[in-house]
Each structure stands twice: as C-alpha cells, then as structure tokens.
Amino acid sequence: MLEFCDMFQLVFKNIAVFMANFIQVYIFCSGIFYLFLSFSAIIIKKRPKKSPKNNKFAVFIMACDEEKVIRFSIDSLKKMNYPKDYFSIYVVADHCADKTVEIARSMNVGVLEHSASGVFQSKGRAMKWATEKALALNKYDAICYFDADSLAHTDYLKEINRHINNGEEIIQGRQLAKNKQDGWLPKILAVGHLLTNIFFQSPKYALGFSATLHGKGMCFSAKMARRFHWDEMCLTEDIEMQMRLIANGVRITWCEAAIVYDEEPVNISQYIKRTVRWTRGSLDTARKHLGGLFKAALFKGDLKALEGALYCSNVYRFSVASLMAFLIYYTRDSFNLIIWFYHILPGAEFTIKILVFIPLILYPLAVLISEKAEFSMLVAYFLQPVLGVFRIPVFIAGVFRTRSEWGITEHQSNVGIDDIVKRQAVWQQDS
C-alpha cells in the first residue's frame, strides 16, 4: 500500500511539473506574440484603395431606455458625409419604457419597436430581429450597428464604403472615448482604446489577422448578415460573433478612419457592472468556441484561428495564473523552464527586463505623439494598474453571475458630435 502511495505521488508530481512548465511556456509565448505584434504597428500600415461606388446602408442604433443620449447619436449619424439617399437610420427600441421612441420619431428617423414578451431580453436578440427586418427589404448592401450612447465621425460611412468596395465584408471601426473629460475613470479607459487601436487592431489588420468586434461601429455586408445571425442568449454578442466568424474562417477587418465615439463609465459601480457582464459573456463564449478555434488552428493550420483562441482564452487568465503559481510552488524543488531560461541562457536576464520595460516607455509615447494627446493622458496611462484591483472580484462575480438579465449600463453623457469636433479643433490649434 505504501509503495502504491509513493508511486501515485511520484506520478502526480511529474504531471504537476509538466503542467507548471507547459502553462509557463503558454503564457510566455502568448505574451511574446502579442508584444511583437504590437511592435509591427510602428512599421506596417495597410490602407484600402479608393473606389467611387456608393453602397446602400441600413444604420441601426440599438437602444433600451436611452432618452438621455439618443438624440446625440441620431444627430451624429444624420451629419455623416455620405449621400443621404444611400443610407437609412433606424432606432431599434428594445423594450423601451421611456421617451426614446418619441424622441427618435421627432427627429425623422425610422423606429423599430422590439417588445417580445416572455423571453430572455438581450441586445443580441434585438439585433437579430432588426437585421432580419432590414434584409427582408432587399435594398441594402450592408448593415452598420451603433449603440445609443455612441457617436459616428462624419466620415464614418465614406470610409466603411471604401472597405466594402475592396471586398471586405465585416468591418470594425476605430473606437474612441467621447467623454474622457468627465473624470479620471473615463480618461483611463480612453487610454485603453488608444493602445488597442495602435498596438492591437492596426497591426492585426495589416498582418491579415481578424480584428475584434466592439458592439458599435461594426459593419456587416448583407451576405454575411444573412449567413451569420446574432446570438440571442449571449451577454456579449459581439465577442461571440467574433469567435464564431473566426472559427468559420471569416476574417474581420478594421477601418482606422471610420471612427466611433463611445461613452465610458464615469463611476466605479458602472464600470464593475459592465465588466462583470463582459466577463460572464466572455466565459460563455470561451466555453462555446475555444475548442473549435484550437481545432481549426491545429488541423487546418489557420493562424487567424490560433490568434482568436489566444484572445478568447484570455478570459481565463486569472484562473490560469493562479494554477501556475500553485504548481510552481508545489514543484519548487523540480525543474522550472522559465527559471532555467532566466538564469542559464546568456543575456536572458537583460532580454526579459527589456521586454518588460520597453512597453512602459514605448506605448505611452506612441499614444501621445500619434494622437496628439494632452499630458493628462500620459498620467492616465500609468493609472491603469489601479483598475487591476477589481480583476479578481470581477472575475469571481462573472463566474457566479446569472444570465437572467442583460445588465444594461445607464448612459447619460450629453456630449454631441459638434462638441467633439470643436474640442479636436482646439487641440490641433494648441499643438
């Protein structure tokens, strides 16, 4: 009996050693991949060719009790620099009980009232329903999706149209924060968008990978909208759609010049509520698509699927990091690949330090220079770790969160597209 216990302990220890090193290699290689992916943004740029054809667009504003912000979103879309006969604006009023519908009708845009009872209420359900309505008209070449709190740059449709004419069928516009002046929290989140655009979306587009969908500023060709329906039960329909597209070999492209401005939370309670919902939805998506993505990467040699799997698995980073820490401690007297790499290989210590510290200098400087951002954005960059204290409780809350409700975030920013244009003019003049 004693020999059996010793043998079992030895086998378990060997498995633990293997797992500890495997997880370390996985995390290390993933980090190196995205680090060098971000570096490629400095030297690689890809822009679509010009094309004169004007496509017809259905432009949706997804709204659920958004009377405080809906007029600003409609106003920005109506001011887009694109032939008025070639796009139609529809407010998709999802179970609205306030004045959203009344305001939308007073501004002479189409209104689609979605009020199905006795079903799980979600943005994805309303998007699927509205998309089917638009496709049934057989007059639109593509469909664009916005949230009621988001604003469109005047050139949004013009730039999206160029990508459509280049044969791209699913496109994500560049997302920026519209209310970064409302406090340090939205300013910190605004820096996150800038970093994502410069060091994630842009190089992924240039290198042929799929961009990430953000739920607003998205465009689907009519062909793709018919083929892929929005998930009615997912709390993060954009992430679920993104992974489903990649798993099916469909590439999502990115349009830097098609800008969408989004409202960021102004207090911690709003931020936590939104992040918990995103975590729950990301966990559901990972459980549904992660296996298929790795399978496509392994058996089809699909690098886009591999990158999608790495991105999708990121939702488990807290669990994986905790498991790795435990295994490293448990196997501390055994071989550890990263420690060996750090102490044995010539120059490894210096290389790792460089890889850690370069982003701390390169990223904020690139943001300040490329975006002509004010100095407070640099301060906000270094304040980002403050939000890290919420990662553990948010992940735990996301795990145990029920899926019985959508978890709508209240929007109240009164920033309009004219305010943003004026603000940008002042920044350019000062710089």
HELIX and SHEET records of a PDB file:
HELIX    1   1 LEU A    2  PHE A   39  1                                  38    
HELIX    2   2 SER A   40  ILE A   42  5                                   3    
HELIX    3   3 ILE A   70  LYS A   78  1                                   9    
HELIX    4   4 LYS A   84  TYR A   86  5                                   3    
HELIX    5   5 THR A  100  SER A  106  1                                   7    
HELIX    6   6 LYS A  123  ALA A  136  1                                  14    
HELIX    7   7 TYR A  156  ASN A  165  1                                  10    
HELIX    8   8 LYS A  180  ASP A  182  5                                   3    
HELIX    9   9 TRP A  184  THR A  196  1                                  13    
HELIX   10  10 ASN A  197  GLN A  201  3                                   5    
HELIX   11  11 SER A  202  LEU A  207  1                                   6    
HELIX   12  12 ALA A  222  ARG A  227  1                                   6    
HELIX   13  13 GLU A  237  ALA A  247  1                                  11    
HELIX   14  14 ILE A  268  LYS A  300  1                                  33    
HELIX   15  15 LEU A  303  CYS A  312  1                                  10    
HELIX   16  16 SER A  313  TYR A  316  5                                   4    
HELIX   17  17 ARG A  317  TYR A  330  1                                  14    
HELIX   18  18 LEU A  337  ILE A  344  1                                   8    
HELIX   19  19 ALA A  348  GLU A  371  1                                  24    
HELIX   20  20 PHE A  375  LEU A  383  1                                   9    
HELIX   21  21 GLN A  384  PHE A  390  5                                   7    
HELIX   22  22 ARG A  391  PHE A  400  1                                  10    
HELIX   23  23 ILE A  417  ASP A  430  1                                  14    
SHEET    1   A 8 GLY A 110  HIS A 114  0                                        
SHEET    2   A 8 PHE A  87  ASP A  94  1                                        
SHEET    3   A 8 PHE A  57  ALA A  63  1                                        
SHEET    4   A 8 ALA A 142  ASP A 147  1                                        
SHEET    5   A 8 MET A 218  SER A 221 -1                                        
SHEET    6   A 8 ILE A 170  ALA A 177 -1                                        
SHEET    7   A 8 THR A 253  ASP A 262  1                                        
SHEET    8   A 8 LEU A 151  ALA A 152 -1                                        
END                                                                             
